[in-house]
Amino acid sequence: MKTLRLILGDQLNHQHPWLSHVREDVTYILVESRSETDYVRHHIQKVCAFFLAMRQFAEELRAAGHQVIYIRLDDDGNLGDFPSTLQPILTAGQYNRFEYQLPDEYRLDEVLKFFAEELDIPTEAVDTHHFFTGRGALEEFFRGKKTFILENFYRDLRRKTGYLMEASGEPATGRWNYDEENRNKYKGKEAIPEPPIRTHDATEVVELLGKEGVKTIGRIEGNELKWPVSRGEGLELLAFFCHELLPQFGKYQDAMTREHAFLFHSRLSFLMNVKLLSPAEVVEAVEKQWQSDPERYGIAQVEGFIRQILGWREYMRGVYWAKMPDYATLNYFGHDAKLPDWFWTGETKMECLRHSIDQSLEHAYAHHIQRLMVTGNFALMLGVDPSEVDAWYLGIYIDALEWVEITNTRGMSQFADGGIVGTKPYVASANYMHKMSDYCKNCVYDRKEKLGASACPLNSLYWDFYARHEDKLGRNPRIGMMYRTWKRFGEEQQTEIRKKAAWIKENIESL
């Protein structure tokens, strides 16, 4: 038997059972496919990171003795998608078995499932051996429920895995969740150590993308990619995070500042999402660090980080597989506005949006609060079509894959799912920006004003959002106070606020 095994660009798992020993009858194939570069317009650093990581992974497999076929973007045998490219190779190589790992994206799952069904040789789809839970675990856990409550799912996984748990079955230190202690503003007092990020020359990939006409967004200064693209680099970065950044991570995980793009965040999400690092080894490293010195590595820092991986990451994936493909069409508010052009350039006078977007274009990165409460918040209040928001987020961030992006964007950020993921829409006025960042400090707009030429646009958009969606949100117990405040404004002020919001929408490109 000659077997061809496909490894996708987000399946670079050195610890997968496939690779536990070398087999002469097995060949692995990796493909730089136009179907993957083109399904949305990606950040140039994202494409470079994927290709460089795939190439490095292929070389390491060869060095370990495995047989590998690597199809580059401009190779003659690359026909632009997986079925078209794989079929001639299967035939020419006289392979009599085809295997692949289950894709994490619904789109590719359907493509490869259909391709395998059409082949006249035996095929098998195997698990990626990466996540804590199976595809259907969350759907089974919440069977019969309309709303999926993260905290319930998270606690169940804590019990099953034993992370941050006592032998008695109670949470370590007596509390499950320290989210309330993870919302501090960063005032520049604590030094932010710079991690050991190696620079990769991406000139070859950049020139390849140009030659092949692949359209990208964002920037890559000097064609130098400053992201880790190998398992070795990932383990080095994980160790650095545990030793140097973890002591302040939870305290400032929601903070935003113009002075530093990454703060105390780990930069491990890309590595985990392409499976160079497993979530289990990351969580275990963080827990071990805390156990080594509980006073230095406080529980609030550690739990806040582990919750993002064991809780939120698994939860988002579970919602994705429970609700796709219909989830990608949900639009609870019927929003249909266009995403402002300056989302692609950062050229706006609103400092919070200018900084968050420009940082995203420069680094292919913004942390979860910048995504949720700055760019996502603005798009939601503006009434942007969720499909446009999805495409922007999926393209611009180095760690964005649909299984984790769309549930965060269409669900948590845009409330387009009507409350499957979140119990209320996450919208905020300038007051929140001032509380959690230094963005308002030098902004041309006045965070305290709702009306007038200098008023922060967030303020009128905030109240306009609640006013126009009162039929859907008015009975939501979590936001009843907002409607009581809105009614106290009086009819005249309400009218002026909504006029201001309408003017902003009509003149959005000039803000």
C-alpha positions, 0 to 999 in steps of 0.5 A: 500500500502506498498512502498519501497523507495531506497536511493543511497549513494549520495542521503543523503538529509535530506531536501528531500520532502520524509522525510518531515513526517513519513509514516508507509506504507513507508520503506527506503532502503540503500545498500552498494553495490559491484557494487559501490565499484568496478566500478573503484578502489576508494580511501580507504577514499572515500569508508569509507566516503560514508559508514560512511555517509550512516550509519549515515544518516540511523541512523538519519532517524530511530531516526526521526521515519522512517522505514529503511532497511540498507544492509551492504556489508557483509550481506547475502542478499547483492547480489552485485548490486541493482537489485539482492539485491532489488528483494528478499526484495520486494518479501519477504516484500510484497511491492506493490510499488517501488520508487527511486530518479533519479540517477546522474550517467548515469550508475545507471540511466539505471540500475534502469530504466530497473529494474523498468520497469521489476517489476510487481508493480507500480514504480516511479522515483522522482527528488532529489530536490538538483540542481538549474537546471533540467537535460535538462536545459543546453541542452535547453539553448544552443540548436543549439550551438556546444560550450557551453559557461559557462559564458552565462549559469552562468549569466542566473542562476544569473538572475534567482536565484537573487544571487549577483544581484541588484534589477535593474537586474544588477550584484552586484558591476557592474561586473559579473566575478572576475576570473582575481582577483582569480589567485594570488600565495600564499607566506605564508604571510596570516595564514590559519585557521584549520577547525573543522574537527572531526576524525571518527574511520573507523576501522570497514569499513577498516576491512570490505573492507579487508575481502570482498576483495575490492581493493582500493588506497590511505592511511588512517593513523591509520584508522582515517577518517578526513572528515565530514560525517554528516549534522551537521558536514557539517553545522559547516564546512560551518559556519567556511568557511564563517567566517574564510576562505572566506576572502582569498578564491578567492584571492588564489583559484588557488594557489598551495603550498607544505606547505598546502593541502587545503589552503582557500578551503572549503572542502564542495564538498563531503558533497554537492555531497552526498547531505548532504548540498544543493548548495542553502544553501551554496551559500546563506550562503556565500552571506549573509556573504558578505552582513554582511561585504562587506569590509572584505568579498570582492566581488572577494572572494565571486563571485569566490566561488559562480561561482564554485557552481552556475556556474561550478557545474551546468554547468558540470552536464548539459553537462553530461546529454546533451552528455552522453553516447557518451561523455564517448567515446570521444577522440579528439586527439586519445590519447592512452598512458598509465598513468604512474605507479607513478600516483598510488604511487607519486614516481616521481622526478617532484616536482609538480606531486610528491606533487599533487599525494602524497597529493591526496593519503594522503587526497583523495583531490586536488583542481581544479587547481592541478587537471587541471593544474598539473596532468591533464596537464601532462596526456594531454601533454603525450598523455594518453588515456582519459579513463585511466585519467577518471578512475584515477580521478573518483577513487582517489578523495573523491568528484568524481562522474561521472556526475561531474568528466568526464566532468571536466576530459575528457572535460576541462582537456583532451580536448577529447571532441574537445571543447564542454566544453573548447575553448582551451586545458589547457596545461602549461609549467614550467613557469605556475608552477613557477607562481602559486606555490612553486613547482619549488623551490626545484625540481631537474629539471630546470624550465628554460630549455627545453633541457638537462638532468636537463630540466623540462619535462613539457617544451619539452612536452608542445611544442611537444603537440602543434607541433603534434596537429597543424592540429587540433589546428593551427587555434584556435584563442586563441592559435595562439600566441603559434604557432607563437612562435613555428615557431620562434624556427627554425627547428633545435631547434624544432627537438631537443625539439621533440627528448627530448619529445620522450625520456621523453615518452620512459623513463616516469617511471624513471622521 
